[in-house]
Amino acid sequence: MVLLHGAGMDSRLWDAIVPELARHHDVIRYDARGLGRSTLPDQMFCDVEDLGAVLDYFGLHTAALVGLSMGGETALDFALAHPERVSALGLVGTSVSGHVWPQDAQSSAYATARSEQDAAALAELELSIWASMGRMAPGGELIETMVTQNAHLRIVSERHFQQAPDRDAEARLGDIAAPTLVIHGDCDHPEIGVIAERLVARIPGARGQLIADADHYLPLRTPEPLTELLLTHLP
């Protein structure tokens, strides 16, 4: 089982669920390039290729992929590019390539923070929009620390991120062959719910599950129900 975190996060996202998952599966989690403890990129890179390199490093032809947000997007794109290498998908609060996000004040503020390389503003936006349950909710202190530490790294690494212009998983969801579970929290950004409904409707055989009392950071907010769902779903 390979765990893929979201943008502005790192592998600490999975701290609360790895011990139980590891009792039943071999679990791999890594920091995406340019985040956490990974090396800052100095050339263009592709997250899908990086995932393939991780599997190759461990000698894995196939694996179950669990991805949150950006990590779920990477997992979907990898499953479309290499269907024979994905045994199952767990998509948690996921985004999807090709999805057109609403243009609003939030997206404008994100664009401004990136263009001005304002790490403090980017971290504040991340916490207010995606960690809406706040610092006092479960996992709040780690979430705040992780997001703040990764904000500057994210600004640097995203400049080197290469996404193919024709990368559009949303238009190809019917081609996903792996058994798929789609999970999101009831306190997450509304657009995540829109994406979740679309994934369940278009991926053959996909199941959807809403978790109560969780924002975007489900593995830290509600580790027990999330772990139970993943263990039930994954081979």
Secondary structure, 3 states (H helix, E strand, C coil): CEEECCCCCCHHHHCCCHHHHCCCCCCEECCCCCCCCCCCCCCCECHHHHHHHHHHHCCCCCEEEEEECHHHHHHHHHHHHCHHHEEEEEEECCCCCCCCCCCCHHHHHHHHHHHCCCHHHHHHHHHHHHCCCCCCCCCHHHHHHHHHHHHHHHHHHHCCECCCCCCCHHHHHHHCCCCEEEEEECCCCHHHHHHHHHHHHHCCCCEEEEECCCCCCHHHHCHHHHHHHHHHHCC
